[in-house]
Amino acid sequence: MKDYLFLFVAIVFEVIATSALKATHEFTKFWPSVLTLLGYVIAFYFLSLTLKTVPIGIAYALWSGIGIVLVSLLSVFLYNQKLDTAAILGISCIVLGVVIINLFSKSGTH
């Protein structure tokens, strides 16, 4: 269970870093650039801790699926970006895939 907590921390920092990436203005803004780089370093460190016991395919499916949803939602609020029906449908399919993996896959168990 601790490994999934590490994965959650990794996802949170990856979402922070990715969301701050736009604010770096191609790494010309100091503080957003620091936040982005630090966020990715922390994210990958915690992801590496997760991979001690969680299979990489499962960890990456969760990482990317949850990350896509959170970054998409933050982009609406932080950058006033719009999600059209196709984007919402696609993101919903990703969420469904993550749910199916977690509920039905035996790949994540040892």
Backbone as CSV, one residue per row, in Angstrom:
resi,resn,N_x,N_y,N_z,CA_x,CA_y,CA_z,C_x,C_y,C_z
1,MET,0.817,-1.191,0.000,0.000,0.000,0.000,0.866,1.262,0.000
2,LYS,1.997,1.191,0.678,2.931,2.320,0.723,3.389,2.708,-0.677
3,ASP,3.549,1.704,-1.535,4.014,1.973,-2.897,2.985,2.776,-3.690
4,TYR,1.706,2.549,-3.424,0.674,3.331,-4.105,0.603,4.746,-3.549
5,LEU,0.981,4.925,-2.307,1.104,6.276,-1.747,2.259,6.999,-2.445
6,PHE,3.367,6.306,-2.659,4.487,6.888,-3.409,4.049,7.256,-4.826
7,LEU,3.255,6.386,-5.444,2.762,6.679,-6.790,1.872,7.909,-6.781
8,PHE,1.027,8.037,-5.779,0.166,9.217,-5.658,1.012,10.489,-5.538
9,VAL,2.049,10.446,-4.716,2.939,11.606,-4.562,3.613,11.918,-5.903
10,ALA,4.054,10.877,-6.597,4.686,11.063,-7.912,3.724,11.730,-8.888
11,ILE,2.491,11.293,-8.897,1.495,11.861,-9.803,1.230,13.325,-9.462
12,VAL,1.092,13.623,-8.188,0.825,15.013,-7.771,1.958,15.931,-8.233
13,PHE,3.196,15.518,-8.024,4.320,16.375,-8.422,4.480,16.449,-9.938
14,GLU,4.145,15.384,-10.643,4.183,15.427,-12.102,3.126,16.387,-12.626
15,VAL,1.956,16.378,-12.021,0.883,17.293,-12.428,1.275,18.738,-12.138
16,ILE,1.875,18.979,-10.987,2.349,20.328,-10.654,3.388,20.779,-11.680
17,ALA,4.354,19.911,-11.965,5.426,20.262,-12.901,4.884,20.508,-14.305
18,THR,4.010,19.642,-14.762,3.463,19.791,-16.107,2.594,21.044,-16.205
19,SER,1.827,21.313,-15.171,0.981,22.507,-15.172,1.816,23.780,-15.137
20,ALA,2.941,23.738,-14.467,3.818,24.915,-14.397,4.636,25.102,-15.666
21,LEU,4.759,24.058,-16.464,5.597,24.104,-17.662,5.198,25.228,-18.613
22,LYS,3.913,25.427,-18.797,3.454,26.496,-19.689,3.879,27.864,-19.164
23,ALA,3.865,28.030,-17.847,4.222,29.316,-17.233,5.719,29.622,-17.324
24,THR,6.531,28.638,-17.686,7.973,28.891,-17.796,8.303,29.764,-18.999
25,HIS,7.376,29.819,-19.967,7.615,30.561,-21.213,8.959,30.147,-21.814
26,GLU,9.027,28.834,-22.104,10.229,28.223,-22.687,11.442,28.372,-21.771
27,PHE,11.215,28.214,-20.492,12.241,28.281,-19.459,12.928,29.649,-19.387
28,THR,12.177,30.698,-19.683,12.701,32.063,-19.538,12.219,32.723,-18.248
29,LYS,11.264,32.102,-17.562,10.768,32.618,-16.286,11.348,31.742,-15.173
30,PHE,12.061,32.387,-14.246,12.849,31.649,-13.262,12.005,30.749,-12.348
31,TRP,11.051,31.316,-11.611,10.344,30.527,-10.603,9.472,29.418,-11.196
32,PRO,8.728,29.687,-12.259,8.012,28.551,-12.867,8.965,27.467,-13.382
33,SER,10.137,27.866,-13.866,11.122,26.886,-14.337,11.641,26.049,-13.183
34,VAL,11.918,26.684,-12.059,12.371,25.959,-10.860,11.291,24.985,-10.405
35,LEU,10.038,25.461,-10.358,8.927,24.603,-9.943,8.786,23.405,-10.880
36,THR,8.905,23.634,-12.160,8.793,22.552,-13.138,9.898,21.518,-12.946
37,LEU,11.139,21.974,-12.883,12.261,21.037,-12.750,12.220,20.286,-11.423
38,LEU,11.963,21.003,-10.346,11.885,20.368,-9.031,10.724,19.371,-8.979
39,GLY,9.591,19.763,-9.560,8.439,18.867,-9.586,8.737,17.570,-10.306
40,TYR,9.412,17.662,-11.455,9.751,16.438,-12.192,10.774,15.582,-11.446
41,VAL,11.744,16.206,-10.807,12.731,15.433,-10.035,12.036,14.663,-8.914
42,ILE,11.174,15.339,-8.177,10.450,14.674,-7.084,9.533,13.591,-7.639
43,ALA,8.837,13.892,-8.731,7.915,12.925,-9.329,8.643,11.651,-9.738
44,PHE,9.766,11.806,-10.435,10.480,10.616,-10.899,11.132,9.859,-9.755
45,TYR,11.542,10.568,-8.720,12.089,9.870,-7.554,11.019,8.978,-6.922
46,PHE,9.831,9.544,-6.692,8.773,8.748,-6.072,8.265,7.658,-7.005
47,LEU,8.277,7.908,-8.308,7.916,6.850,-9.252,8.918,5.704,-9.152
48,SER,10.192,6.024,-9.004,11.205,4.967,-8.886,10.990,4.133,-7.628
49,LEU,10.538,4.768,-6.546,10.236,4.013,-5.322,9.051,3.072,-5.550
50,THR,8.080,3.553,-6.294,6.900,2.747,-6.599,7.271,1.490,-7.365
51,LEU,8.233,1.630,-8.279,8.558,0.525,-9.179,9.302,-0.619,-8.492
52,LYS,9.602,-0.473,-7.202,10.198,-1.596,-6.468,9.227,-2.771,-6.414
53,THR,7.927,-2.473,-6.326,6.947,-3.554,-6.191,5.800,-3.488,-7.188
54,VAL,5.505,-2.321,-7.723,4.393,-2.192,-8.671,4.953,-2.364,-10.088
55,PRO,4.358,-3.234,-10.886,4.835,-3.413,-12.267,4.798,-2.085,-13.033
56,ILE,5.795,-1.878,-13.865,5.926,-0.595,-14.551,4.719,-0.287,-15.446
57,GLY,4.146,-1.286,-16.069,2.980,-1.059,-16.921,1.787,-0.548,-16.137
58,ILE,1.566,-1.119,-14.971,0.453,-0.689,-14.115,0.735,0.702,-13.564
59,ALA,1.948,0.909,-13.071,2.303,2.219,-12.511,2.175,3.306,-13.574
60,TYR,2.641,3.014,-14.778,2.598,4.025,-15.833,1.177,4.281,-16.308
61,ALA,0.352,3.250,-16.343,-1.050,3.439,-16.721,-1.740,4.365,-15.720
62,LEU,-1.492,4.138,-14.444,-2.086,5.000,-13.413,-1.510,6.403,-13.490
63,TRP,-0.198,6.497,-13.585,0.511,7.778,-13.668,-0.037,8.615,-14.819
64,SER,-0.067,8.024,-15.992,-0.472,8.800,-17.163,-1.968,9.073,-17.167
65,GLY,-2.777,8.091,-16.810,-4.223,8.283,-16.823,-4.688,9.341,-15.839
66,ILE,-4.249,9.220,-14.611,-4.630,10.199,-13.589,-4.022,11.551,-13.912
67,GLY,-2.775,11.538,-14.383,-2.111,12.786,-14.751,-2.833,13.526,-15.860
68,ILE,-3.289,12.792,-16.883,-4.017,13.420,-17.991,-5.279,14.109,-17.490
69,VAL,-6.013,13.428,-16.644,-7.249,14.000,-16.121,-6.952,15.254,-15.305
70,LEU,-5.999,15.164,-14.397,-5.709,16.307,-13.518,-5.119,17.492,-14.283
71,VAL,-4.198,17.234,-15.201,-3.609,18.326,-15.984,-4.682,18.972,-16.868
72,SER,-5.546,18.158,-17.436,-6.624,18.710,-18.262,-7.545,19.613,-17.442
73,LEU,-7.896,19.162,-16.248,-8.749,19.987,-15.387,-8.041,21.265,-14.952
74,LEU,-6.780,21.151,-14.583,-6.036,22.349,-14.176,-5.866,23.332,-15.332
75,SER,-5.718,22.819,-16.544,-5.558,23.718,-17.690,-6.809,24.560,-17.914
76,VAL,-7.958,24.008,-17.567,-9.205,24.767,-17.675,-9.184,25.934,-16.698
77,PHE,-8.748,25.679,-15.479,-8.780,26.704,-14.441,-7.584,27.653,-14.478
78,LEU,-6.396,27.131,-14.737,-5.195,27.964,-14.712,-4.991,28.759,-16.001
79,TYR,-5.306,28.139,-17.136,-4.986,28.748,-18.419,-6.219,29.026,-19.278
80,ASN,-7.392,28.843,-18.683,-8.655,29.134,-19.363,-8.790,28.360,-20.678
81,GLN,-8.235,27.157,-20.719,-8.350,26.325,-21.902,-9.683,25.575,-21.846
82,LYS,-10.230,25.277,-22.983,-11.533,24.620,-23.074,-11.365,23.163,-23.485
83,LEU,-12.201,22.311,-22.919,-12.257,20.912,-23.320,-13.546,20.711,-24.107
84,ASP,-13.423,20.298,-25.369,-14.628,20.054,-26.150,-15.141,18.642,-25.884
85,THR,-16.243,18.300,-26.530,-16.882,17.009,-26.293,-15.949,15.846,-26.615
86,ALA,-15.204,15.954,-27.694,-14.278,14.876,-28.059,-13.195,14.699,-26.997
87,ALA,-12.678,15.798,-26.472,-11.650,15.717,-25.430,-12.217,15.072,-24.165
88,ILE,-13.411,15.480,-23.786,-14.046,14.912,-22.590,-14.319,13.429,-22.785
89,LEU,-14.785,13.047,-23.969,-15.029,11.633,-24.261,-13.723,10.830,-24.216
90,GLY,-12.681,11.358,-24.816,-11.386,10.678,-24.802,-10.824,10.520,-23.403
91,ILE,-10.911,11.579,-22.628,-10.426,11.521,-21.238,-11.254,10.521,-20.437
92,SER,-12.547,10.473,-20.696,-13.420,9.506,-20.013,-13.013,8.075,-20.337
93,CYS,-12.622,7.834,-21.587,-12.148,6.499,-21.974,-10.861,6.133,-21.231
94,ILE,-9.993,7.108,-21.054,-8.757,6.873,-20.298,-9.082,6.524,-18.851
95,VAL,-9.996,7.271,-18.253,-10.410,6.996,-16.871,-10.998,5.591,-16.782
96,LEU,-11.844,5.239,-17.730,-12.429,3.897,-17.740,-11.340,2.830,-17.827
97,GLY,-10.335,3.058,-18.649,-9.230,2.111,-18.755,-8.477,1.946,-17.446
98,VAL,-8.225,3.037,-16.759,-7.537,2.978,-15.466,-8.389,2.223,-14.442
99,VAL,-9.695,2.463,-14.448,-10.598,1.754,-13.530,-10.592,0.253,-13.832
100,ILE,-10.671,-0.106,-15.096,-10.661,-1.523,-15.479,-9.371,-2.195,-15.029
101,ILE,-8.241,-1.528,-15.249,-6.959,-2.089,-14.813,-6.973,-2.339,-13.309
102,ASN,-7.437,-1.355,-12.553,-7.408,-1.479,-11.097,-8.404,-2.486,-10.555
103,LEU,-9.531,-2.630,-11.200,-10.543,-3.555,-10.688,-10.356,-4.988,-11.161
104,PHE,-9.861,-5.167,-12.377,-9.885,-6.497,-12.967,-8.522,-7.099,-13.300
105,SER,-7.475,-6.298,-13.392,-6.189,-6.839,-13.797,-5.493,-7.531,-12.639
106,LYS,-4.903,-8.657,-12.942,-4.083,-9.385,-11.959,-2.614,-8.992,-12.117
107,SER,-2.308,-8.117,-13.074,-0.922,-7.725,-13.345,-0.280,-6.989,-12.196
108,GLY,-1.055,-6.277,-11.413,-0.504,-5.474,-10.324,-0.277,-6.234,-9.044
109,THR,-0.652,-7.504,-9.009,-0.487,-8.290,-7.788,0.689,-9.242,-7.922
110,HIS,1.245,-9.613,-6.793,2.388,-10.547,-6.802,1.969,-11.863,-6.188
